[in-house]
């Protein structure tokens, strides 16, 4: 089982006990450093005290379980307004929302398509943009994130 899946299993009940939901767990290398990040969400938004409380609750468990042999930094963050949609339930929750679809290779001369999330099935994403329905295959899509215009 991947590190992120193991962390998700024991972290999710702790995050819920703090009135939040677990949005994502990532274990990534940035430069020479490794980071284990938990992204959390809450109705009304996450604040620094939520992140701090959850970090304090999970940190000793990470030390006890000793899942990661290498040195890493542990962070608890808000999923953010422009969060990345990854799982089918993410797409279902935000159907009808403004999104940005980023592609691996240009299509119609661009790699980024803003629009309204109109469909999701087996990794294929549909958006409406400029009165057109655009559908992108799972193989084309690099990421889909919520889009907020300020």
N, C-alpha and C positions, 0 to 999 in steps of 0.2 A: 504494500500500500504506500502511495506517495506521502511525503511529509505533509503536504498541504491537506490531504484527506484525513490524516491522523490528527492534525491540529484542529481541523474543522469538527471532528467528532467530539473532542473533549471541550473545545471552546464554545461551541454553539449554546449548550445549556447555561454556561456562565454568562454569555452575552445576553441571553434571554432573561436571566435572573436580574440583570441590571436594566431591564426595560428596553432593550435594543434588539435588533435583529442582525445576524451575521450576513453581510453581503458577499464577501469574498475573502479568500486567504491566498496569499501569494508568497512564494519563496523565490527571490530573484537575485541575480548578481548584477551589481551596478559598479562598473570599474573593477577594482580589486576587492570590493566589499560585498558581502551577502546580507540580504534583508528578508526578514520574515514579517509580513504585514497582514494585519487583520483590518478589513474595511467593514465598518458598522453603519447601521442606519436606525432611524427612530422617527416616528411621527412628530412633526414639529422641528425636526433637525437634531443633529448630534452636536454637542459642545465639548469643550476641552475636559470638563469634569467627567463626562461619560467615558472619553478615551482614557483618561487617567485611572479611573476606577477599574475599568476592564483590564487595562494593562497590569495594574497591581494584583488583580485576582488571577490572571493567567500566567504571569511571569514565573512565580514559584513552581507552577505545575510543569512549565517547560523545562525548568532546571531539574525537577524530579524525574521527568520522563526521559530526559537526555536524548531526544530524537535526532538532534543535529550535532554531528561530531565537530564540524568546523565552527570557527568564530562567526557570529552574525549579530546584527542589530535587530531588535524586536520593536515594532511600532504598531500602535492602534490608531487608525485614522477614520475620518468620516468618508463614506462612500462618495460624497460630493454631489453637487447638482448635475454635473456633466459626467456622471458615472458611465462606465462601460457595461453594456448588456452582454451577458455570456450564456446564461442558462435559459431554457425554454420559459421558465416561470418569470424571468426578468422581462422577456419580450411580451409575455401575456400581461404582466402588471402595467407596462408602459405603452400598450397598444393605443394609437391615436396621439402619442406624444411627438414632439419635435425631436428628431434625431439627426446625426451625421453618420453616414456610411462611408468608411474609408476602404478603398480597394488596394489589392496588391499591385495591380497593373492598371494603367489608364483605360478608361472606357469613355467614348465620346469626348476624348481629349482631356479628361480630368480623372483624378483618383478620389475626389471627395464629392459626395452627393448629399446636400441637406434636404430634408423633407419630413413628412409625417409618417410614422410607422404604421403601415397598413396591413402587414401580414408577416407571419413567420412559420415555416414548416421545414423540419429536418435540416435546419441550418441555412435554408434559403430565406432571404429577407426581401420584403416588398415595402416600398415607400411611395407616397404620392408627392410629386414635386412639379410645380408649374402645370397643374392640371393633367399630369401624366402619371400612370402607374409604372414604376420601375421595379424590376425584380432582379436580384443578384444571387448567384449561386453561392453555396457554402465555400467553394474553392476560390471564388473571386474576393470574398469579404475578408479584409484584414481585421476590422473591428467596427462595432456599432456602439455609439455613445449617445447619451441624451444631449440635447443642444438647448442652451439657454441664451436668449438674446437680451442684452442689457441696454 
